[in-house]
Amino acid sequence: GVQTCALPIWLIKIDHNGQEEWNQTFGGSDYEYGYSVQQTLDGGYILAGNTVSFGNDGSSDVWLIKTNANGQEEWNQTYGGTATDIGYFVQQTLDAGYIIVGDTGSFSNGWMDVWLIKTNADGEEEWNQTFGGGNYEQGSSVQQTLDGGYIITGRTESFSDGVFSALWLIKTDADGEEEWNQTFGDGSTDDRGRSVEQTLDGGYIIAGNTQSFGNNGSSDVWLVKTDSLGHEEWNQTFGGTSNDFGYFVQQTLDAGYIIVGDTGSFGNGLFDV
């Protein structure tokens, strides 16, 4: 038979000194990927990613795993069809359910669409929405907004001006129905959003990467600040002559921002944190 290599999701809990307290793995005989984790209101954890072991017809499905405070599984749910579906980010919602964003090939208008899934507290789907056109879309980050709706960032090829992707920002109501969307970048090269958060002033901060505005055509970390309707207020790039990527941003207590990603420009090797 064909030899497959099991690759489970790995969950590691460390203490305040960085020492491991426990670790748990989740998976079957095939490939699994864990992309997002958050502590839940009950002290446990919610993980989002994708599974091939437990997917439909051997394809990748979105995988949601709920654990207790010790990382032991309480339940898991899969979402998807016969094509590739991936969950990149999960957040617990105010009603104790969960919101997941990723991308879907099973239910898309084209190659891949942004996929937004809302579940109840047990991970049972309440509704889902797709966003996209005929080309490749990806949803990387979602957050519930103060009005009960959701803000999503990712990338779009269908609605960029060029043949590559633009950074995409989508605002929905509480049922996942689109209220507005904005694109950033000209699509002449690769621009994408990887993390979004509502800011104290009601606007949004997006971290990702841009080649359109990068140094020497390489990728730079891209930070974009918008107002409450997604109109750009300012943007900044960070990077050197090699590829640099921004993966996550959070507003800090002094109203500034902290970003984490990879740098090829200023590291000791191929890529450094």
C-alpha positions in Angstrom: 0.0 0.0 0.0 0.9 3.7 -0.1 2.9 4.7 2.9 1.4 7.8 4.5 3.1 9.9 7.2 0.9 11.0 10.1 1.4 14.7 11.0 -0.8 15.6 14.0 -1.7 19.0 15.4 0.5 19.9 18.4 -0.9 21.9 21.4 1.7 23.0 23.9 1.0 24.8 27.2 3.8 26.7 28.8 4.1 28.6 32.1 5.0 32.3 32.6 8.7 31.3 32.5 8.3 29.6 29.2 8.6 26.1 30.7 6.3 23.4 29.2 3.5 22.3 31.4 1.9 19.8 29.1 1.4 19.0 25.4 -1.3 17.2 23.4 -1.5 15.9 19.9 -4.6 15.5 17.7 -4.7 13.6 14.5 -5.1 10.4 12.5 -3.1 8.5 10.0 -2.7 11.5 7.6 -1.9 15.2 7.6 -3.4 17.7 10.1 -2.6 21.4 10.5 -3.3 23.6 13.5 -3.5 27.3 12.6 -5.2 29.1 15.5 -5.8 28.6 19.2 -7.6 30.7 21.9 -8.4 30.1 25.5 -12.2 29.8 26.0 -14.4 31.2 28.7 -14.5 27.9 30.6 -10.7 27.8 30.8 -10.3 25.3 28.0 -9.0 25.9 24.5 -10.4 26.0 21.0 -8.3 25.0 18.0 -8.9 25.6 14.3 -7.1 24.0 11.4 -7.7 21.3 8.9 -7.7 17.6 8.8 -7.1 15.1 6.0 -7.5 12.0 8.2 -11.1 12.8 9.1 -12.1 14.7 6.0 -14.5 13.9 3.2 -13.2 11.4 0.6 -9.6 12.0 1.8 -9.7 15.7 1.1 -9.0 18.4 3.6 -11.8 19.7 5.9 -11.9 22.5 8.4 -11.3 21.0 11.8 -12.5 22.5 15.1 -11.3 21.0 18.4 -12.4 21.9 21.9 -10.3 20.9 24.8 -10.5 21.2 28.6 -8.0 23.2 30.6 -5.5 20.3 30.4 -5.7 20.1 26.6 -7.7 16.9 26.6 -10.3 16.8 23.8 -13.9 17.4 24.7 -15.3 17.4 21.2 -14.3 18.0 17.6 -16.2 18.9 14.4 -15.4 18.9 10.7 -16.8 21.2 8.1 -16.3 20.8 4.3 -17.1 19.0 1.1 -15.2 16.9 -1.4 -12.6 19.5 -2.2 -10.0 21.3 -0.1 -11.3 23.3 2.9 -9.1 24.9 5.5 -9.7 26.8 8.8 -7.2 29.5 9.5 -8.6 31.4 12.5 -11.1 30.8 15.3 -12.5 33.2 18.0 -15.1 32.5 20.7 -18.1 34.8 20.2 -20.1 36.7 22.8 -22.8 34.0 22.8 -20.1 31.4 23.7 -20.2 30.0 20.2 -17.4 30.2 17.7 -16.6 32.1 14.4 -14.1 30.4 12.0 -12.6 31.9 8.8 -10.7 30.1 6.2 -11.1 29.1 2.6 -13.3 26.6 0.7 -12.8 24.8 -2.6 -15.9 22.7 -2.0 -18.5 25.5 -1.9 -16.7 28.2 -3.9 -17.6 30.3 -7.0 -14.2 29.6 -8.4 -11.0 28.1 -7.3 -11.1 29.0 -3.5 -13.4 31.4 -1.7 -13.2 33.0 1.8 -15.4 30.8 4.1 -17.0 32.1 7.3 -18.6 29.6 9.6 -20.6 30.4 12.8 -21.2 27.6 15.3 -22.9 27.2 18.6 -21.0 26.4 21.9 -20.9 22.7 20.8 -19.4 23.4 17.4 -22.6 22.7 15.5 -22.9 25.0 12.5 -25.5 27.7 12.7 -24.7 29.4 9.4 -21.9 29.8 6.9 -21.1 32.4 4.2 -18.7 32.4 1.3 -17.1 35.5 -0.3 -15.2 35.4 -3.6 -15.3 35.4 -7.4 -13.8 33.2 -10.1 -10.2 33.1 -8.9 -8.4 32.5 -5.6 -9.6 34.0 -2.3 -8.3 33.3 1.2 -9.6 34.3 4.6 -6.9 34.6 7.2 -8.3 36.3 10.3 -11.7 37.2 11.8 -12.9 39.2 14.8 -16.3 39.9 16.2 -16.9 43.6 16.1 -18.5 45.9 18.7 -21.8 45.9 16.7 -22.0 42.1 16.8 -20.9 41.7 13.2 -17.5 40.4 12.0 -14.4 41.8 10.3 -12.4 39.6 8.0 -9.1 40.0 6.3 -7.3 37.9 3.7 -6.5 38.2 0.0 -8.5 38.3 -3.2 -7.4 37.7 -6.8 -10.9 38.0 -8.3 -11.4 41.6 -7.2 -7.9 42.9 -7.5 -6.9 45.3 -10.3 -4.1 43.0 -11.5 -3.4 39.3 -11.9 -2.1 38.8 -8.4 -3.8 39.3 -5.1 -4.9 42.4 -3.2 -5.3 42.7 0.6 -9.0 42.2 1.2 -11.1 43.6 4.1 -14.7 42.4 4.5 -17.3 43.6 7.1 -20.4 41.6 7.8 -23.4 41.9 10.0 -24.2 39.4 12.8 -25.5 36.8 10.3 -22.4 37.0 8.1 -24.0 39.1 5.4 -21.6 41.5 3.7 -22.0 45.1 4.6 -18.9 46.4 2.7 -15.5 45.3 1.5 -12.3 47.2 0.6 -9.2 46.1 -1.3 -5.7 47.5 -0.8 -2.9 47.0 -3.3 -2.9 47.1 -7.1 -2.7 43.4 -7.7 0.4 43.8 -9.8 2.2 41.7 -7.2 1.2 39.8 -4.1 -0.5 41.8 -1.3 -2.4 40.1 1.5 -3.9 40.6 4.9 -3.1 38.1 7.6 -4.5 39.6 10.8 -7.2 42.2 11.7 -8.4 43.7 14.9 -10.9 46.5 15.7 -9.1 49.4 17.2 -10.1 51.6 20.2 -11.3 54.3 17.9 -13.7 51.9 16.1 -11.5 51.5 13.0 -9.4 48.5 12.1 -5.7 47.6 12.0 -4.5 45.0 9.5 -1.1 43.3 9.3 0.1 41.4 6.3 2.6 41.7 3.6 3.0 43.7 0.4 5.2 43.4 -2.7 3.5 46.3 -4.4 5.0 48.8 -2.0 8.0 46.7 -0.8 11.7 47.3 -1.1 13.1 46.2 -4.5 10.1 44.2 -5.4 10.5 42.0 -2.3 7.8 41.4 0.2 7.6 43.8 3.2 5.5 43.7 6.4 2.5 45.9 5.7 0.5 47.7 8.4 -2.8 49.3 7.3 -5.0 51.5 9.5 -8.6 52.2 8.4 -11.6 54.0 9.7 -14.8 52.2 10.7 -15.9 51.8 7.1 -12.6 50.4 5.9 -11.2 53.6 4.3 -7.4 53.8 4.7 -6.1 56.4 7.2 -2.5 55.4 6.8 -0.2 52.5 6.0 3.4 51.6 6.9 5.9 49.1 5.5 8.7 47.4 7.4 11.4 45.4 5.8 14.6 45.2 3.8 15.8 43.8 0.5 14.7 40.2 1.2 11.2 38.9 2.0 9.5 40.0 5.2 6.1 38.9 6.3 3.6 40.1 9.0 1.4 37.4 10.6 -0.3 39.0 13.6 -1.0 42.4 15.0 -2.5 43.6 18.3 -3.2 47.1 19.6 -1.2 47.8 22.8 -2.3 49.6 25.9 -0.5 52.8 24.8 -2.7 52.7 21.6 0.3 51.6 19.5 0.7 48.2 17.8 2.8 45.1 18.2 3.4 42.9 15.1 5.0 39.5 14.8 6.2 37.8 11.6 9.2 36.6 9.7 12.2 38.5 8.3 14.6 37.4 5.6 16.2 40.8 5.5 17.5 41.1 9.1 17.9 37.5 10.3 20.8 35.2 10.9 19.6 32.7 8.3 16.9 32.1 5.7 14.1 33.4 8.0 14.0 34.6 11.6 11.1 35.6 13.8 
